[in-house]
Amino acid sequence: AERCGSPRAVRAAGGACAANLVAVVVPCHRVVRADGAAGHYLYGTAAKQALLAHEAAHAG
């Protein structure tokens, strides 16, 4: 939301990420809750956590 110029529009940004059908191309799985929890993901929390773990293991 902040990067789009509307830092208070977090619900709208979250809704857009939740509806993202090209999740690996547009990396909405990187959006996590303010408390650090994974949060919801269209393809399931397990898939989101697996993507995040894969990226962390292969970070340059």
N, CA, C and O atoms as a Tripos MOL2 file, in Angstrom:
@<TRIPOS>MOLECULE
protein
  240   239    60     0     0
PROTEIN
NO_CHARGES

@<TRIPOS>ATOM
      1 N           0.8220   -1.1830    0.0000 N.3       1 ALA1
      2 CA          0.0000    0.0000    0.0000 C.3       1 ALA1
      3 C           0.8690    1.2520    0.0000 C.2       1 ALA1
      4 O           0.6060    2.2160   -0.7180 O.2       1 ALA1
      5 N           1.9000    1.2100    0.8160 N.am      2 GLU2
      6 CA          2.7960    2.3700    0.8960 C.3       2 GLU2
      7 C           3.5110    2.6210   -0.4270 C.2       2 GLU2
      8 O           3.6410    3.7670   -0.8560 O.2       2 GLU2
      9 N           3.9710    1.5620   -1.0710 N.am      3 ARG3
     10 CA          4.6890    1.7130   -2.3480 C.3       3 ARG3
     11 C           3.7790    2.2480   -3.4460 C.2       3 ARG3
     12 O           4.2590    2.8150   -4.4270 O.2       3 ARG3
     13 N           2.4750    2.0720   -3.2910 N.am      4 CYS4
     14 CA          1.5180    2.5900   -4.2830 C.3       4 CYS4
     15 C           1.0740    4.0050   -3.9690 C.2       4 CYS4
     16 O           0.2730    4.5850   -4.7030 O.2       4 CYS4
     17 N           1.5890    4.5650   -2.8810 N.am      5 GLY5
     18 CA          1.2560    5.9360   -2.5390 C.3       5 GLY5
     19 C           0.0720    6.0880   -1.6100 C.2       5 GLY5
     20 O          -0.3710    7.2060   -1.3490 O.2       5 GLY5
     21 N          -0.4500    4.9730   -1.1020 N.am      6 SER6
     22 CA         -1.5790    5.0210   -0.1760 C.3       6 SER6
     23 C          -1.2740    4.1530    1.0420 C.2       6 SER6
     24 O          -1.8140    3.0530    1.1590 O.2       6 SER6
     25 N          -0.4210    4.6240    1.9480 N.am      7 PRO7
     26 CA          0.0170    3.7870    3.0610 C.3       7 PRO7
     27 C          -1.0980    3.3060    3.9890 C.2       7 PRO7
     28 O          -0.9070    2.3380    4.7250 O.2       7 PRO7
     29 N          -2.2450    3.9570    3.9650 N.am      8 ARG8
     30 CA         -3.3510    3.5260    4.8300 C.3       8 ARG8
     31 C          -4.2610    2.5140    4.1390 C.2       8 ARG8
     32 O          -5.1890    2.0020    4.7660 O.2       8 ARG8
     33 N          -4.0230    2.2160    2.8790 N.am      9 ALA9
     34 CA         -4.8910    1.3130    2.1140 C.3       9 ALA9
     35 C          -4.4200   -0.1380    2.2240 C.2       9 ALA9
     36 O          -4.3680   -0.8540    1.2250 O.2       9 ALA9
     37 N          -4.0780   -0.5670    3.4360 N.am     10 VAL10
     38 CA         -3.5360   -1.9050    3.6140 C.3      10 VAL10
     39 C          -4.5600   -2.9990    3.3130 C.2      10 VAL10
     40 O          -4.1910   -4.0620    2.8150 O.2      10 VAL10
     41 N          -5.8240   -2.7590    3.6030 N.am     11 ARG11
     42 CA         -6.8520   -3.7720    3.2950 C.3      11 ARG11
     43 C          -7.0160   -3.9420    1.7910 C.2      11 ARG11
     44 O          -7.1620   -5.0630    1.3050 O.2      11 ARG11
     45 N          -6.9920   -2.8530    1.0640 N.am     12 ALA12
     46 CA         -7.1010   -2.9280   -0.3960 C.3      12 ALA12
     47 C          -5.8950   -3.6550   -0.9790 C.2      12 ALA12
     48 O          -6.0480   -4.4840   -1.8760 O.2      12 ALA12
     49 N          -4.7100   -3.3570   -0.4850 N.am     13 ALA13
     50 CA         -3.5030   -4.0300   -0.9700 C.3      13 ALA13
     51 C          -3.5530   -5.5170   -0.6330 C.2      13 ALA13
     52 O          -3.2020   -6.3540   -1.4640 O.2      13 ALA13
     53 N          -3.9830   -5.8430    0.5650 N.am     14 GLY14
     54 CA         -4.1110   -7.2470    0.9550 C.3      14 GLY14
     55 C          -5.1300   -7.9790    0.1110 C.2      14 GLY14
     56 O          -4.9070   -9.1290   -0.2680 O.2      14 GLY14
     57 N          -6.2510   -7.3310   -0.1930 N.am     15 GLY15
     58 CA         -7.2720   -7.9390   -1.0460 C.3      15 GLY15
     59 C          -6.7600   -8.1870   -2.4490 C.2      15 GLY15
     60 O          -7.0640   -9.2140   -3.0540 O.2      15 GLY15
     61 N          -5.9880   -7.2530   -2.9630 N.am     16 ALA16
     62 CA         -5.4130   -7.4260   -4.2980 C.3      16 ALA16
     63 C          -4.4320   -8.5910   -4.3050 C.2      16 ALA16
     64 O          -4.4050   -9.3790   -5.2500 O.2      16 ALA16
     65 N          -3.6390   -8.6990   -3.2690 N.am     17 CYS17
     66 CA         -2.6900   -9.8080   -3.1800 C.3      17 CYS17
     67 C          -3.4300  -11.1400   -3.0480 C.2      17 CYS17
     68 O          -3.0160  -12.1350   -3.6430 O.2      17 CYS17
     69 N          -4.5040  -11.1700   -2.2860 N.am     18 ALA18
     70 CA         -5.2660  -12.4070   -2.1050 C.3      18 ALA18
     71 C          -5.9000  -12.8810   -3.3970 C.2      18 ALA18
     72 O          -6.0750  -14.0840   -3.5890 O.2      18 ALA18
     73 N          -6.2490  -11.9650   -4.2870 N.am     19 ALA19
     74 CA         -6.8910  -12.3180   -5.5510 C.3      19 ALA19
     75 C          -5.8840  -12.5480   -6.6740 C.2      19 ALA19
     76 O          -6.2780  -12.7940   -7.8140 O.2      19 ALA19
     77 N          -4.6110  -12.4720   -6.3710 N.am     20 ASN20
     78 CA         -3.5520  -12.5880   -7.3700 C.3      20 ASN20
     79 C          -3.4420  -14.0350   -7.8530 C.2      20 ASN20
     80 O          -3.0290  -14.9080   -7.0900 O.2      20 ASN20
     81 N          -3.8030  -14.2960   -9.1010 N.am     21 LEU21
     82 CA         -3.7600  -15.6500   -9.6500 C.3      21 LEU21
     83 C          -2.4130  -15.9950  -10.2770 C.2      21 LEU21
     84 O          -2.2040  -17.1420  -10.6740 O.2      21 LEU21
     85 N          -1.5150  -15.0590  -10.3740 N.am     22 VAL22
     86 CA         -0.1750  -15.3110  -10.9010 C.3      22 VAL22
     87 C           0.8380  -15.1000   -9.7800 C.2      22 VAL22
     88 O           1.7740  -14.3100   -9.9080 O.2      22 VAL22
     89 N           0.6350  -15.8070   -8.7020 N.am     23 ALA23
     90 CA          1.3450  -15.5630   -7.4540 C.3      23 ALA23
     91 C           2.8610  -15.6840   -7.5480 C.2      23 ALA23
     92 O           3.5690  -14.9450   -6.8630 O.2      23 ALA23
     93 N           3.3750  -16.5750   -8.3590 N.am     24 VAL24
     94 CA          4.8240  -16.7200   -8.4150 C.3      24 VAL24
     95 C           5.4390  -15.6140   -9.2700 C.2      24 VAL24
     96 O           6.5670  -15.1900   -9.0150 O.2      24 VAL24
     97 N           4.7100  -15.1460  -10.2790 N.am     25 VAL25
     98 CA          5.2080  -14.0740  -11.1360 C.3      25 VAL25
     99 C           5.1370  -12.7370  -10.4150 C.2      25 VAL25
    100 O           6.0840  -11.9520  -10.4650 O.2      25 VAL25
    101 N           4.0250  -12.4740   -9.7480 N.am     26 VAL26
    102 CA          3.8500  -11.2690   -8.9430 C.3      26 VAL26
    103 C           3.8980  -11.7370   -7.4870 C.2      26 VAL26
    104 O           2.9150  -12.2800   -6.9830 O.2      26 VAL26
    105 N           5.0160  -11.5350   -6.8160 N.am     27 PRO27
    106 CA          5.2760  -12.2060   -5.5390 C.3      27 PRO27
    107 C           4.4800  -11.7010   -4.3360 C.2      27 PRO27
    108 O           5.0570  -11.1810   -3.3810 O.2      27 PRO27
    109 N           3.1720  -11.8510   -4.3810 N.am     28 CYS28
    110 CA          2.3620  -11.4120   -3.2460 C.3      28 CYS28
    111 C           2.5780  -12.2970   -2.0250 C.2      28 CYS28
    112 O           2.2210  -11.9100   -0.9120 O.2      28 CYS28
    113 N           3.1590  -13.4840   -2.2160 N.am     29 HIS29
    114 CA          3.4140  -14.3620   -1.0750 C.3      29 HIS29
    115 C           4.4220  -13.7470   -0.1060 C.2      29 HIS29
    116 O           4.5700  -14.2280    1.0180 O.2      29 HIS29
    117 N           5.1080  -12.6990   -0.5250 N.am     30 ARG30
    118 CA          6.0740  -12.0440    0.3560 C.3      30 ARG30
    119 C           5.4210  -11.0940    1.3520 C.2      30 ARG30
    120 O           6.0860  -10.5930    2.2580 O.2      30 ARG30
    121 N           4.1300  -10.8440    1.1910 N.am     31 VAL31
    122 CA          3.4140   -9.9740    2.1190 C.3      31 VAL31
    123 C           3.1100  -10.7740    3.3790 C.2      31 VAL31
    124 O           2.4450  -11.8080    3.3210 O.2      31 VAL31
    125 N           3.5990  -10.2940    4.5080 N.am     32 VAL32
    126 CA          3.3400  -10.9480    5.7860 C.3      32 VAL32
    127 C           2.6360   -9.9590    6.7050 C.2      32 VAL32
    128 O           2.6730   -8.7480    6.4900 O.2      32 VAL32
    129 N           2.0000  -10.4980    7.7250 N.am     33 ARG33
    130 CA          1.2740   -9.6570    8.6720 C.3      33 ARG33
    131 C           2.2420   -8.8310    9.5140 C.2      33 ARG33
    132 O           3.4220   -9.1660    9.6260 O.2      33 ARG33
    133 N           1.7450   -7.7730   10.0900 N.am     34 ALA34
    134 CA          2.5750   -6.8920   10.9140 C.3      34 ALA34
    135 C           3.1770   -7.6250   12.1090 C.2      34 ALA34
    136 O           4.2450   -7.2550   12.5970 O.2      34 ALA34
    137 N           2.4820   -8.6750   12.5840 N.am     35 ASP35
    138 CA          3.0080   -9.4270   13.7250 C.3      35 ASP35
    139 C           3.9940  -10.5180   13.2990 C.2      35 ASP35
    140 O           4.4610  -11.2910   14.1360 O.2      35 ASP35
    141 N           4.3120  -10.5840   11.9990 N.am     36 GLY36
    142 CA          5.2810  -11.5520   11.5030 C.3      36 GLY36
    143 C           4.6830  -12.8710   11.0480 C.2      36 GLY36
    144 O           5.3810  -13.6920   10.4520 O.2      36 GLY36
    145 N           3.3940  -13.0890   11.3190 N.am     37 ALA37
    146 CA          2.7280  -14.3250   10.8920 C.3      37 ALA37
    147 C           2.5540  -14.3110    9.3740 C.2      37 ALA37
    148 O           2.5110  -13.2480    8.7540 O.2      37 ALA37
    149 N           2.4570  -15.4920    8.7920 N.am     38 ALA38
    150 CA          2.3460  -15.6080    7.3390 C.3      38 ALA38
    151 C           1.0710  -14.9660    6.8100 C.2      38 ALA38
    152 O           1.1110  -14.3000    5.7750 O.2      38 ALA38
    153 N          -0.0350  -15.1440    7.4750 N.am     39 GLY39
    154 CA         -1.3040  -14.6100    6.9920 C.3      39 GLY39
    155 C          -1.9150  -15.5070    5.9250 C.2      39 GLY39
    156 O          -1.4030  -16.5940    5.6560 O.2      39 GLY39
    157 N          -2.9910  -15.0630    5.3280 N.am     40 HIS40
    158 CA         -3.6950  -15.8690    4.3330 C.3      40 HIS40
    159 C          -3.0080  -15.8090    2.9770 C.2      40 HIS40
    160 O          -2.2280  -14.9000    2.6920 O.2      40 HIS40
    161 N          -3.3200  -16.8110    2.1420 N.am     41 TYR41
    162 CA         -2.7380  -16.9080    0.8050 C.3      41 TYR41
    163 C          -3.7060  -17.7370   -0.0340 C.2      41 TYR41
    164 O          -4.2200  -18.7530    0.4340 O.2      41 TYR41
    165 N          -3.9530  -17.3120   -1.2610 N.am     42 LEU42
    166 CA         -4.9240  -17.9720   -2.1240 C.3      42 LEU42
    167 C          -4.6540  -19.4640   -2.2530 C.2      42 LEU42
    168 O          -5.5920  -20.2590   -2.2940 O.2      42 LEU42
    169 N          -3.3920  -19.8510   -2.3160 N.am     43 TYR43
    170 CA         -3.0270  -21.2550   -2.5160 C.3      43 TYR43
    171 C          -2.7720  -21.9940   -1.2120 C.2      43 TYR43
    172 O          -2.3090  -23.1350   -1.2270 O.2      43 TYR43
    173 N          -3.0680  -21.3560   -0.0860 N.am     44 GLY44
    174 CA         -2.9260  -21.9940    1.2220 C.3      44 GLY44
    175 C          -1.6820  -21.5210    1.9610 C.2      44 GLY44
    176 O          -0.6720  -21.1600    1.3570 O.2      44 GLY44
    177 N          -1.7860  -21.5340    3.2700 N.am     45 THR45
    178 CA         -0.6870  -21.0790    4.1190 C.3      45 THR45
    179 C           0.5520  -21.9490    3.9330 C.2      45 THR45
    180 O           1.6740  -21.4420    3.9480 O.2      45 THR45
    181 N           0.3560  -23.2590    3.7590 N.am     46 ALA46
    182 CA          1.5000  -24.1540    3.5810 C.3      46 ALA46
    183 C           2.2800  -23.7980    2.3200 C.2      46 ALA46
    184 O           3.5110  -23.8130    2.3280 O.2      46 ALA46
    185 N           1.5790  -23.4800    1.2440 N.am     47 ALA47
    186 CA          2.2460  -23.0930   -0.0020 C.3      47 ALA47
    187 C           3.0080  -21.7910    0.1860 C.2      47 ALA47
    188 O           4.1240  -21.6420   -0.3110 O.2      47 ALA47
    189 N           2.4040  -20.8460    0.9050 N.am     48 LYS48
    190 CA          3.0620  -19.5630    1.1490 C.3      48 LYS48
    191 C           4.3360  -19.7740    1.9550 C.2      48 LYS48
    192 O           5.3820  -19.2140    1.6280 O.2      48 LYS48
    193 N           4.2490  -20.5770    3.0010 N.am     49 GLN49
    194 CA          5.4180  -20.8290    3.8390 C.3      49 GLN49
    195 C           6.4990  -21.5670    3.0570 C.2      49 GLN49
    196 O           7.6870  -21.3100    3.2530 O.2      49 GLN49
    197 N           6.1020  -22.4800    2.1750 N.am     50 ALA50
    198 CA          7.0770  -23.2070    1.3580 C.3      50 ALA50
    199 C           7.7990  -22.2590    0.3990 C.2      50 ALA50
    200 O           9.0140  -22.3610    0.2300 O.2      50 ALA50
    201 N           7.0660  -21.3410   -0.2270 N.am     51 LEU51
    202 CA          7.6880  -20.3630   -1.1220 C.3      51 LEU51
    203 C           8.6640  -19.4690   -0.3660 C.2      51 LEU51
    204 O           9.7690  -19.2070   -0.8420 O.2      51 LEU51
    205 N           8.2610  -19.0070    0.8020 N.am     52 LEU52
    206 CA          9.1350  -18.1410    1.5960 C.3      52 LEU52
    207 C          10.3940  -18.9010    2.0410 C.2      52 LEU52
    208 O          11.4940  -18.3490    2.0120 O.2      52 LEU52
    209 N          10.2310  -20.1670    2.4530 N.am     53 ALA53
    210 CA         11.3730  -20.9760    2.8800 C.3      53 ALA53
    211 C          12.3060  -21.2340    1.7000 C.2      53 ALA53
    212 O          13.5260  -21.1770    1.8510 O.2      53 ALA53
    213 N          11.7480  -21.5130    0.5470 N.am     54 HIS54
    214 CA         12.5610  -21.7520   -0.6540 C.3      54 HIS54
    215 C          13.3740  -20.5190   -1.0040 C.2      54 HIS54
    216 O          14.5650  -20.6160   -1.2980 O.2      54 HIS54
    217 N          12.7310  -19.3640   -0.9720 N.am     55 GLU55
    218 CA         13.4350  -18.1280   -1.2810 C.3      55 GLU55
    219 C          14.5230  -17.8300   -0.2530 C.2      55 GLU55
    220 O          15.6100  -17.3770   -0.6100 O.2      55 GLU55
    221 N          14.2310  -18.0840    1.0260 N.am     56 ALA56
    222 CA         15.2280  -17.8280    2.0740 C.3      56 ALA56
    223 C          16.4430  -18.7410    1.9110 C.2      56 ALA56
    224 O          17.5780  -18.3290    2.1490 O.2      56 ALA56
    225 N          16.1920  -19.9790    1.5040 N.am     57 ALA57
    226 CA         17.2890  -20.9320    1.3330 C.3      57 ALA57
    227 C          18.1440  -20.6140    0.1170 C.2      57 ALA57
    228 O          19.3100  -21.0040    0.0580 O.2      57 ALA57
    229 N          17.5720  -19.9050   -0.8560 N.am     58 HIS58
    230 CA         18.2970  -19.6220   -2.0850 C.3      58 HIS58
    231 C          18.6010  -18.1340   -2.2700 C.2      58 HIS58
    232 O          18.8990  -17.6880   -3.3790 O.2      58 HIS58
    233 N          18.5240  -17.3790   -1.1910 N.am     59 ALA59
    234 CA         18.8150  -15.9350   -1.2670 C.3      59 ALA59
    235 C          20.3010  -15.7300   -1.5220 C.2      59 ALA59
    236 O          21.1570  -16.3920   -0.9350 O.2      59 ALA59
    237 N          20.5690  -14.8130   -2.3960 N.am     60 GLY60
    238 CA         21.9440  -14.5660   -2.8070 C.3      60 GLY60
    239 C          22.6750  -13.7280   -1.8700 C.2      60 GLY60
    240 O          23.8500  -13.4360   -2.0890 O.2      60 GLY60
@<TRIPOS>BOND
     1     1     2 1
     2     2     3 1
     3     3     4 2
     4     3     5 am
     5     5     6 1
     6     6     7 1
     7     7     8 2
     8     7     9 am
     9     9    10 1
    10    10    11 1
    11    11    12 2
    12    11    13 am
    13    13    14 1
    14    14    15 1
    15    15    16 2
    16    15    17 am
    17    17    18 1
    18    18    19 1
    19    19    20 2
    20    19    21 am
    21    21    22 1
    22    22    23 1
    23    23    24 2
    24    23    25 am
    25    25    26 1
    26    26    27 1
    27    27    28 2
    28    27    29 am
    29    29    30 1
    30    30    31 1
    31    31    32 2
    32    31    33 am
    33    33    34 1
    34    34    35 1
    35    35    36 2
    36    35    37 am
    37    37    38 1
    38    38    39 1
    39    39    40 2
    40    39    41 am
    41    41    42 1
    42    42    43 1
    43    43    44 2
    44    43    45 am
    45    45    46 1
    46    46    47 1
    47    47    48 2
    48    47    49 am
    49    49    50 1
    50    50    51 1
    51    51    52 2
    52    51    53 am
    53    53    54 1
    54    54    55 1
    55    55    56 2
    56    55    57 am
    57    57    58 1
    58    58    59 1
    59    59    60 2
    60    59    61 am
    61    61    62 1
    62    62    63 1
    63    63    64 2
    64    63    65 am
    65    65    66 1
    66    66    67 1
    67    67    68 2
    68    67    69 am
    69    69    70 1
    70    70    71 1
    71    71    72 2
    72    71    73 am
    73    73    74 1
    74    74    75 1
    75    75    76 2
    76    75    77 am
    77    77    78 1
    78    78    79 1
    79    79    80 2
    80    79    81 am
    81    81    82 1
    82    82    83 1
    83    83    84 2
    84    83    85 am
    85    85    86 1
    86    86    87 1
    87    87    88 2
    88    87    89 am
    89    89    90 1
    90    90    91 1
    91    91    92 2
    92    91    93 am
    93    93    94 1
    94    94    95 1
    95    95    96 2
    96    95    97 am
    97    97    98 1
    98    98    99 1
    99    99   100 2
   100    99   101 am
   101   101   102 1
   102   102   103 1
   103   103   104 2
   104   103   105 am
   105   105   106 1
   106   106   107 1
   107   107   108 2
   108   107   109 am
   109   109   110 1
   110   110   111 1
   111   111   112 2
   112   111   113 am
   113   113   114 1
   114   114   115 1
   115   115   116 2
   116   115   117 am
   117   117   118 1
   118   118   119 1
   119   119   120 2
   120   119   121 am
   121   121   122 1
   122   122   123 1
   123   123   124 2
   124   123   125 am
   125   125   126 1
   126   126   127 1
   127   127   128 2
   128   127   129 am
   129   129   130 1
   130   130   131 1
   131   131   132 2
   132   131   133 am
   133   133   134 1
   134   134   135 1
   135   135   136 2
   136   135   137 am
   137   137   138 1
   138   138   139 1
   139   139   140 2
   140   139   141 am
   141   141   142 1
   142   142   143 1
   143   143   144 2
   144   143   145 am
   145   145   146 1
   146   146   147 1
   147   147   148 2
   148   147   149 am
   149   149   150 1
   150   150   151 1
   151   151   152 2
   152   151   153 am
   153   153   154 1
   154   154   155 1
   155   155   156 2
   156   155   157 am
   157   157   158 1
   158   158   159 1
   159   159   160 2
   160   159   161 am
   161   161   162 1
   162   162   163 1
   163   163   164 2
   164   163   165 am
   165   165   166 1
   166   166   167 1
   167   167   168 2
   168   167   169 am
   169   169   170 1
   170   170   171 1
   171   171   172 2
   172   171   173 am
   173   173   174 1
   174   174   175 1
   175   175   176 2
   176   175   177 am
   177   177   178 1
   178   178   179 1
   179   179   180 2
   180   179   181 am
   181   181   182 1
   182   182   183 1
   183   183   184 2
   184   183   185 am
   185   185   186 1
   186   186   187 1
   187   187   188 2
   188   187   189 am
   189   189   190 1
   190   190   191 1
   191   191   192 2
   192   191   193 am
   193   193   194 1
   194   194   195 1
   195   195   196 2
   196   195   197 am
   197   197   198 1
   198   198   199 1
   199   199   200 2
   200   199   201 am
   201   201   202 1
   202   202   203 1
   203   203   204 2
   204   203   205 am
   205   205   206 1
   206   206   207 1
   207   207   208 2
   208   207   209 am
   209   209   210 1
   210   210   211 1
   211   211   212 2
   212   211   213 am
   213   213   214 1
   214   214   215 1
   215   215   216 2
   216   215   217 am
   217   217   218 1
   218   218   219 1
   219   219   220 2
   220   219   221 am
   221   221   222 1
   222   222   223 1
   223   223   224 2
   224   223   225 am
   225   225   226 1
   226   226   227 1
   227   227   228 2
   228   227   229 am
   229   229   230 1
   230   230   231 1
   231   231   232 2
   232   231   233 am
   233   233   234 1
   234   234   235 1
   235   235   236 2
   236   235   237 am
   237   237   238 1
   238   238   239 1
   239   239   240 2
@<TRIPOS>SUBSTRUCTURE
     1 ALA1         2 RESIDUE 1 A ALA
     2 GLU2         6 RESIDUE 1 A GLU
     3 ARG3        10 RESIDUE 1 A ARG
     4 CYS4        14 RESIDUE 1 A CYS
     5 GLY5        18 RESIDUE 1 A GLY
     6 SER6        22 RESIDUE 1 A SER
     7 PRO7        26 RESIDUE 1 A PRO
     8 ARG8        30 RESIDUE 1 A ARG
     9 ALA9        34 RESIDUE 1 A ALA
    10 VAL10       38 RESIDUE 1 A VAL
    11 ARG11       42 RESIDUE 1 A ARG
    12 ALA12       46 RESIDUE 1 A ALA
    13 ALA13       50 RESIDUE 1 A ALA
    14 GLY14       54 RESIDUE 1 A GLY
    15 GLY15       58 RESIDUE 1 A GLY
    16 ALA16       62 RESIDUE 1 A ALA
    17 CYS17       66 RESIDUE 1 A CYS
    18 ALA18       70 RESIDUE 1 A ALA
    19 ALA19       74 RESIDUE 1 A ALA
    20 ASN20       78 RESIDUE 1 A ASN
    21 LEU21       82 RESIDUE 1 A LEU
    22 VAL22       86 RESIDUE 1 A VAL
    23 ALA23       90 RESIDUE 1 A ALA
    24 VAL24       94 RESIDUE 1 A VAL
    25 VAL25       98 RESIDUE 1 A VAL
    26 VAL26      102 RESIDUE 1 A VAL
    27 PRO27      106 RESIDUE 1 A PRO
    28 CYS28      110 RESIDUE 1 A CYS
    29 HIS29      114 RESIDUE 1 A HIS
    30 ARG30      118 RESIDUE 1 A ARG
    31 VAL31      122 RESIDUE 1 A VAL
    32 VAL32      126 RESIDUE 1 A VAL
    33 ARG33      130 RESIDUE 1 A ARG
    34 ALA34      134 RESIDUE 1 A ALA
    35 ASP35      138 RESIDUE 1 A ASP
    36 GLY36      142 RESIDUE 1 A GLY
    37 ALA37      146 RESIDUE 1 A ALA
    38 ALA38      150 RESIDUE 1 A ALA
    39 GLY39      154 RESIDUE 1 A GLY
    40 HIS40      158 RESIDUE 1 A HIS
    41 TYR41      162 RESIDUE 1 A TYR
    42 LEU42      166 RESIDUE 1 A LEU
    43 TYR43      170 RESIDUE 1 A TYR
    44 GLY44      174 RESIDUE 1 A GLY
    45 THR45      178 RESIDUE 1 A THR
    46 ALA46      182 RESIDUE 1 A ALA
    47 ALA47      186 RESIDUE 1 A ALA
    48 LYS48      190 RESIDUE 1 A LYS
    49 GLN49      194 RESIDUE 1 A GLN
    50 ALA50      198 RESIDUE 1 A ALA
    51 LEU51      202 RESIDUE 1 A LEU
    52 LEU52      206 RESIDUE 1 A LEU
    53 ALA53      210 RESIDUE 1 A ALA
    54 HIS54      214 RESIDUE 1 A HIS
    55 GLU55      218 RESIDUE 1 A GLU
    56 ALA56      222 RESIDUE 1 A ALA
    57 ALA57      226 RESIDUE 1 A ALA
    58 HIS58      230 RESIDUE 1 A HIS
    59 ALA59      234 RESIDUE 1 A ALA
    60 GLY60      238 RESIDUE 1 A GLY
